Amino acid sequence: MDETGIRSVGVDRASAWIGEGWALFKRAPGLWIAILVIYFVIAIVAGLIPVVGSLAFSLFAPVFTYGFLAGARDLDAGQALKIEHLFAGFSSPRLGSLVVLGVLSLVVGVGLALVAGFGLAGAFAGAADGGGGLLTLLVMLVVLLVMLVLIAALFFATPLVGFAGTGPVDAVKLSFAATIRNWLPLLVWGLIGLVLTFVGSIPFGLGLLVVVPLLTASYWCVCRDVLGVS
């Protein structure tokens, strides 16, 4: 896939994606929640294994993301959602590329964290001496900008690799292009998602059992419309 396959959509699609995600969730709410709980259990168990567990979970994050999206895709196509969808990425011919994408994400994320940490530490140290206020603000703005670029570069990377067969590096480039081209509807969609997440977290976080699958299904609708994947 190249940039010619990327679609530009109107800002009105933002709310439509949420509605379509809700419709997909309602088709199999029990299974969506079960899949999410299993995923959370895997995350907790991985977190209990020092270093290796968290590292492995990070590397396989795109693989699990592909599984969630595959479930939403099949529901969207009129097929049944299954628990096995969560692990669909492990049997995908794109497994290797998805793991490579996980490596890229981890390396870039760690690099960004280190740069941000050292940069902010230096800026705060300068501020403590009375002359680093402007430097602190500048470093924070640079870190924010880099984070936004990173989000744009990774947002569509997993579906591009998993469904369009794009290589990991090219997927990162195309993801950035697709995000920039559709920044406004994606921004509105993201803000709606943040509000829903906040509301869902109020009743002891139980609402997230609905909100997270809803947003996951909605994310598939975003990928379908912008990338044309199926």
NUVEXRO-467709 format. One line per 3 residues: number of its first residue (from 1); their letters; for each residue z, x, y of C-alpha. Coordinates in Angstrom, 1 decimal. Layout:
NUM	A	Z/X/Y; ...
END
This chain:
1	MDE	0.0/0.0/0.0; -0.7/1.2/3.6; 0.0/-0.1/7.1
4	TGI	-2.9/-2.5/6.9; -0.9/-4.6/4.4; 2.0/-5.0/6.7
7	RSV	2.2/-8.4/8.4; 3.5/-9.3/11.8; 5.5/-12.5/11.8
10	GVD	6.9/-14.7/14.6; 10.5/-14.8/15.7; 10.7/-18.4/14.4
13	RAS	10.6/-17.0/10.9; 14.1/-15.7/11.3; 15.9/-19.0/10.8
16	AWI	13.3/-20.1/8.3; 14.2/-17.1/6.1; 17.8/-18.2/6.1
19	GEG	16.8/-21.7/5.2; 14.6/-20.5/2.4; 17.3/-18.2/1.1
22	WAL	19.7/-21.1/1.0; 17.1/-23.1/-1.0; 16.8/-20.3/-3.5
25	FKR	20.6/-20.0/-3.8; 20.9/-23.8/-4.5; 18.6/-23.6/-7.4
28	APG	21.1/-21.5/-9.4; 24.4/-21.1/-7.5; 26.5/-20.4/-10.6
31	LWI	24.2/-17.6/-11.8; 24.0/-16.1/-8.3; 27.7/-15.9/-8.0
34	AIL	28.1/-14.5/-11.6; 25.5/-11.8/-10.9; 27.3/-10.9/-7.7
37	VIY	30.7/-10.7/-9.4; 29.3/-8.5/-12.1; 27.9/-6.2/-9.5
40	FVI	31.2/-6.0/-7.7; 33.0/-5.2/-10.9; 30.5/-2.4/-11.6
43	AIV	31.1/-1.1/-8.0; 34.9/-1.2/-8.5; 34.7/0.6/-11.9
46	AGL	32.4/3.3/-10.4; 34.7/3.8/-7.5; 37.6/4.5/-10.0
49	IPV	35.7/7.6/-11.3; 36.3/10.4/-8.8; 33.2/11.7/-7.1
52	VGS	30.8/11.1/-10.0; 31.3/7.4/-10.1; 30.6/6.8/-6.4
55	LAF	27.8/9.3/-6.4; 26.1/7.6/-9.3; 26.5/4.2/-7.8
58	SLF	24.9/5.4/-4.6; 22.0/6.9/-6.4; 21.3/3.7/-8.4
61	APV	21.8/1.4/-5.4; 18.1/0.8/-4.9; 17.8/0.0/-8.7
64	FTY	20.4/-2.8/-8.3; 18.8/-4.0/-5.1; 15.5/-4.2/-6.9
67	GFL	17.3/-6.4/-9.6; 18.6/-8.8/-7.0; 15.2/-9.1/-5.4
70	AGA	13.5/-9.5/-8.8; 15.8/-12.5/-9.4; 15.0/-14.0/-6.1
73	RDL	11.3/-13.4/-6.6; 11.2/-15.2/-10.0; 13.2/-18.1/-8.6
76	DAG	10.7/-18.3/-5.7; 7.9/-18.4/-8.3; 9.6/-21.3/-10.1
79	QAL	11.1/-19.2/-12.9; 14.7/-19.1/-14.1; 17.3/-16.7/-12.7
82	KIE	19.1/-14.7/-15.4; 22.0/-12.3/-15.5; 19.6/-9.7/-16.8
85	HLF	17.8/-9.7/-13.5; 20.6/-7.5/-12.1; 19.6/-4.7/-14.5
88	AGF	15.8/-5.3/-14.2; 15.3/-2.1/-12.3; 16.5/0.0/-15.3
91	SSP	13.6/-1.3/-17.4; 11.1/-1.1/-14.5; 8.4/1.6/-14.7
94	RLG	9.4/2.4/-11.1; 12.9/3.4/-12.2; 12.3/7.1/-11.4
97	SLV	11.0/6.4/-8.0; 13.8/4.0/-7.2; 16.4/6.7/-8.1
100	VLG	14.5/9.2/-6.0; 14.8/6.7/-3.2; 18.5/6.6/-3.8
103	VLS	18.6/10.4/-3.6; 16.8/10.4/-0.3; 19.1/7.7/1.1
106	LVV	22.2/9.6/0.0; 21.0/12.9/1.4; 20.0/11.5/4.7
109	GVG	23.2/9.4/4.9; 25.4/12.4/4.2; 23.5/14.5/6.6
112	LAL	23.9/11.9/9.3; 27.6/11.5/8.6; 28.1/15.3/8.9
115	VAG	26.1/15.6/12.1; 27.9/12.6/13.6; 31.3/13.9/12.5
118	FGL	30.8/17.4/13.9; 29.1/16.1/17.1; 31.8/13.5/17.9
121	AGA	34.5/16.0/17.1; 33.0/18.5/19.5; 32.5/15.9/22.1
124	FAG	36.1/14.6/21.8; 37.4/18.1/22.0; 35.4/18.6/25.2
127	AAD	36.7/15.3/26.6; 40.3/16.4/25.9; 39.6/19.4/28.1
130	GGG	38.5/17.0/30.9; 34.8/17.7/30.9; 33.3/16.0/27.9
133	GLL	33.2/12.3/28.8; 29.4/12.3/29.4; 28.8/14.4/26.3
136	TLL	30.8/12.0/24.1; 28.7/9.1/25.3; 25.5/11.1/24.8
139	VML	26.5/12.0/21.2; 27.4/8.4/20.4; 24.0/7.2/21.7
142	VVL	22.2/9.8/19.7; 24.1/8.9/16.6; 23.4/5.2/17.2
145	LVM	19.7/5.9/17.7; 19.5/8.0/14.5; 21.3/5.2/12.5
148	LVL	18.8/2.6/13.8; 15.9/4.8/12.7; 17.5/5.3/9.3
151	IAA	18.0/1.6/8.8; 14.4/0.9/9.8; 13.2/3.6/7.4
154	LFF	15.1/2.2/4.4; 15.1/-1.5/5.1; 11.8/-2.2/3.2
157	ATP	11.8/1.0/1.1; 13.1/-0.6/-2.1; 10.7/-3.5/-2.3
160	LVG	7.8/-1.2/-1.4; 8.7/1.1/-4.3; 9.7/-1.6/-6.8
163	FAG	7.0/-4.2/-6.1; 4.2/-2.5/-4.3; 4.3/0.7/-6.4
166	TGP	4.5/2.9/-3.2; 5.9/6.4/-3.6; 9.4/7.0/-2.2
169	VDA	8.4/9.1/0.8; 5.5/6.8/1.8; 7.8/3.8/1.3
172	VKL	10.2/5.2/3.9; 7.3/5.7/6.4; 5.9/2.2/5.7
175	SFA	9.3/0.7/6.0; 9.8/2.2/9.4; 6.4/0.9/10.5
178	ATI	7.1/-2.6/9.2; 10.5/-2.8/10.7; 9.3/-1.7/14.2
181	RNW	6.4/-4.1/14.0; 8.7/-7.0/13.3; 11.8/-5.8/15.1
184	LPL	12.5/-9.1/17.0; 12.5/-11.5/14.1; 14.4/-9.0/12.0
187	LVW	17.0/-8.6/14.8; 17.5/-12.4/15.1; 17.7/-12.7/11.3
190	GLI	20.2/-9.9/11.2; 22.4/-11.5/13.9; 22.4/-14.8/12.0
193	GLV	23.3/-12.9/8.9; 26.2/-11.2/10.7; 27.5/-14.6/11.9
196	LTF	27.3/-16.0/8.4; 29.1/-13.0/6.9; 31.9/-13.3/9.5
199	VGS	32.3/-17.0/8.8; 32.2/-16.4/5.0; 34.9/-13.7/5.2
202	IPF	37.4/-16.0/6.9; 38.7/-17.9/3.9; 40.0/-14.9/2.1
205	GLG	36.4/-13.6/1.7; 35.6/-16.4/-0.8; 32.8/-17.6/1.3
208	LLV	31.0/-14.3/0.7; 30.4/-15.4/-2.9; 27.9/-17.8/-1.3
211	VVP	26.8/-15.9/1.8; 25.9/-12.6/0.0; 23.6/-14.3/-2.6
214	LLT	22.1/-16.5/0.2; 21.3/-13.4/2.3; 20.0/-11.5/-0.7
217	ASY	17.6/-14.4/-1.5; 16.7/-14.6/2.2; 16.0/-10.8/2.2
220	WCV	13.4/-11.5/-0.5; 11.8/-14.0/1.7; 11.6/-11.4/4.5
223	CRD	10.0/-8.9/2.2; 7.6/-11.5/0.8; 6.4/-12.5/4.3
226	VLG	6.2/-9.0/5.9; 5.0/-7.0/3.0; 3.1/-9.6/1.1
229	VS	4.7/-8.5/-2.2; 5.1/-10.9/-5.1
END
